[in-house]
Amino acid sequence: MQICVVGTGYVGLVTGTCLAEIGHHVVGVDDDRRKIDTLKAGGIPIYEPGLDELVARNRQEGRLAFTAELKEGIEAATVVFICVGTPPLEDGDADLSAVEKVARRIGELSSSYKLVVEKSTVPVHTGMWIEKTLMVYGHREQIEFDVASNPEFLREGTAVSDFLHPDRIVVGVEHPRAERLLLELYEPIVNRTFTCPVHTNCRDAGPVPFLVTDIRSAELIKHASNSFLATKISFINSVADLCELVGADVELVAAGMGLDRRIGRAFLNAGLGFGGFCFPKDLQAFVKIAEKCGHDFRLLREVDRINQARIRQMIRKLRDQLWILKDKVIGVWGLSFKPDTDDVRYSPAIALIKQLLTEGAVVRAYDPKAMEKAREALPSLVCCQNPYEVASGADALVVATEWREFESLDLMQVKGMMQRPLILDGRNLFDREKMRSMGFEYLGVGR
Ligand code: UDX
């Protein structure tokens, strides 16, 4: 099918490239010419494992192209995905101005039928507004539009495989024509008939569940799913605080809970809390939407409050160990909001470092991928070339992001470089007994 994807960020670029990979013809559009120029020059504006090869191959095979001109992008397309950013406003509401602008331009520029699909994370009722916008600015008497919601469930660091092997595909439609088109579009993924570029044995699983709902329900599924996952994390972080008070081990509690299939072990890792450009803003947007619709989602406000408190807890632990933070040298391993990404947006590591710098501490940090982006966010940060440099002269070392490469370090060498062998493991990456037997003063979370 002929597809247009508007927005070449984390969602748009992965969506467009994977749709090309399964056999469609895709044109990616972005009004940020720098991004389009980077893509046309074979570069990738984001770090996502495996994406660069996929983009290169699909461009070479003529199924994927990029342009800054929306008119050119939608001309031949039957389905147009809106994947533009919906960043948070001051009051926590989602900024939908980019969505509105694209919907308006699609209306003005379309000269044939289009199925307009909202894939960006948007508040409930956005589909209705897109429909109204297409009515007002489109030439309704000559051409028809349909609108659908198709929320994305992509995690950074695994977005390509999340797209090609989703737990489910959710489409919210109001017209059978829209449902038919989306079924045709996703058929290779539902029946796993495409040649997978990521795994070898993925055919043996059954068909991917393809859930068809109305637009509002589909819009709510995304916010509700993310908010529930965030709730699991804040729940286990609260249990971790209790474990510290009673001398229990939250890792063992999470293991015991997770063996109940109804609970599941995933997203029960206690630590510095959740960051990233999804959970924090989706949670606040969901609370805001609920409030505007007349529901006070108190539970989620508490989930957010618990998460905000994680950084204060870590500062308190550092103060308990170091007494005065001013002029202390504190090393930080990890800057991205989670491993396998270079994204530092809403990263707990960045929030922690900001607080430490405010207290007058000297912070040395290293991250395998996120140094560049962290430098932009924290100009006064001492950036090290490797984890060992971070430990040099440090009075304490904080593990803020659980990158696998930290597990294979020579910890005795690390210990020898530190002013004091004090490790605060913000992600329970290390084994407590092993660290203590090596002579570290080791503090985990909830242990
Ligand atoms: C999330 C959702 O998982 C995904 O489905 C949605 O489409 C986008 O938002 P993402 O934000 O990329 O994906 O990362 P995720 O792996 O969900 O982690 C989010 C944050 O939660 C990270 O900061 C991570 O460190 C933290 N986290 C995750 C925990 O603190 N504990 C856990 O057990 C799991």
Residues whose N, C-alpha, C, O or C-beta is under 5 A from the ligand:
A	BS01	UDX	E152 F153 L154 R155 E156 I233 A266 F267 L268 N269 G271 G273 F274 G275 G276 C278 F279 F337 K338
